[in-house]
Amino acid sequence: MLIAGATSAAGRAVASALTDAGAHVIAVGSNAERLRGLAAEVPGAETYVCDLGDFAQVTALAEAVRADHGPIDGLIHLVGGWRGGGGLAGQSDEDWDFLHTHVVTTLRNTTRAFNDDLLASPAGRLAIVSSVSVDKPAPGGANYAAAKAAAETWTRAVGQGFAKASTDAAAVIFVVRALAGLETELATAVGGLWDVPAASVNNSRVLLAPPAS
């Protein structure tokens, strides 16, 4: 299982849960020091440094991972970030470029580089995290909501490709209001993707909410 953006709080939670379940976790990020910290926190996780916004680097990453470990069975895309505020006039080009690169470009690059692996797997899974702001975007978060909407559309396209290929792969969109505090719920939901048939979850959009108190 490859986790893109693995050094975030959510990435560490998912890496830990998958490793505990017996999965071979490949953790990818852009910061070598943070990856070393993850490796110490999650024994057994293999780490790779890569700028996921650069397709040439992602292609090289895919080749290295296949050479070292064989094809992957899961791609968990957790690269993201928030930029917003200031109403519509405050939706700057700088913020848009940041969000487009982190939310959309990294997803496009990783899915293209690893799509053949997921198609060929007996249980390939792609998962991303999106936002409820896609359903009700506000002017101050227009850049963010637009980038998340693009990521959802791309993911559904990947899922449609899985369905057309009659493969046992599935693409799933997890939706949150805010990811902070839901890391455990996300990790559990991600791990559960391999417990159900691909057809039952492919191109699904799943809302994650805090546990009932």
Secondary structure as UniProt FT lines:
FT   STRAND          2..4
FT   TURN            5..7
FT   HELIX           9..20
FT   TURN            21..22
FT   STRAND          26..29
FT   HELIX           32..41
FT   TURN            43..44
FT   STRAND          46..49
FT   TURN            52..53
FT   HELIX           55..69
FT   STRAND          74..77
FT   HELIX           88..90
FT   HELIX           93..99
FT   HELIX           100..105
FT   HELIX           106..120
FT   TURN            122..123
FT   STRAND          125..131
FT   HELIX           132..134
FT   HELIX           139..141
FT   HELIX           142..164
FT   TURN            165..166
FT   STRAND          170..176
FT   TURN            180..181
FT   HELIX           183..192
FT   HELIX           193..195
FT   HELIX           198..201
FT   TURN            202..203
FT   STRAND          204..207
//
